[in-house]
Amino acid sequence: MVKSKEEIRADLILKARELLVDKGMEFLTARKLADYSGYSVGTIYNQFKSMDNLFLEENAQTLDELYEVLLSAEMGSDVYINLNKLLEKFVEFVLNNKNLWFALYSFHFQNVVEEYDIFYLRRIVRLLLLLEKNLKKLFVKIPQKEREVSSQVLFVTVFALSSLLTSEKEFVALDKKYVVRILFNTYLAGMSYLDAKK
């Protein structure tokens, strides 16, 4: 049976994900994916303009999975606790999916794409809105534009700190989860101070 273009694309995304999870991003090359999937290198490049486009698909899936994990956090009436629950879910996700997260982090850190497709940006915005929704309840006096920027700064900070969580050799003696939690809550405390001054 001949597979459709969409089925081949789905197969390649699935096989690439298996390689990412099992071996890590440095193992995901067109040649290795071809060997693993049974498709030719030409077929891979017919489906994806470049390996960066394939990584974009994989990272979009990782962001979807992260969003679902964050939504599973049980929210209560205390916004500080809610934000810390979101942080715990984020840390848990990163630690449970180190290879996937490292691929996403490296992709952004290396800035291999000049402009992200809208389908990808929507996933990032969705995460930011989840954070901002909680910050809005916490910082009621801070103007919306300032709160949006604060959400972005907090998001970027936590994103950057995720590299600390996935590092194996550096900072071995450091309780990385504790450091991330302290920095996160220090930021919230600073924002609370600014909110109180308004």
C-alpha positions, 0 to 999 in steps of 0.5 A: 500500500502506498502511503500518502504524503501526510502519512510519510510526514507523520511517520518521519516525525514519529521516528525522529521523536523516537531517536530524540528521546532515545539518543538525543539531538546530536543523533538526529541527522537526515542520514540516521533518520533515513536508516532508522525510518526506512525512508530515503534522505530524499524523501525526508527533504521532500517532507521537510525543507531542512532538518531545522524544519523537522526540529521545529515540528518536534519542538512544537510537539514538545511544547504541546506536551509541556502545556498539557502537563502544566494544565494538569497542575491542580490550581487552588485559590492561592496564586503563589502556590499555583505559580509554584505548582506550575513551576514544579510541573515544568521542572518535572517535565524538563527532567523527565524529557531531558533529550526532548527539552535539550533539543528545544532549548538548543534550537532556540539558543542557537537561533537557527530560524530567523522567523518562527512559523505562526503555528509554533509561535501560538504554542509559545504564546499559549504558555505565556498566557497561562503564566500571565493569567496567574500573574494578573491575579497576583499583581492587580495594581501593575498595568497590563503592559508591564505585567505582560513584559513581566510574564515574558521576563519570567518565562525567559528566565525559567527557560534559561534556567532549564539548561541548569536542570539538564546539565549533567556535569556542571553544578553536580553538588547543587540542588538544581530544583531548589535553585530554580525555585528560589530564583523563581520566587525571588522574582515573584517577591520583587514583583509583589514589592513593585505591585505594593508600591503602585 
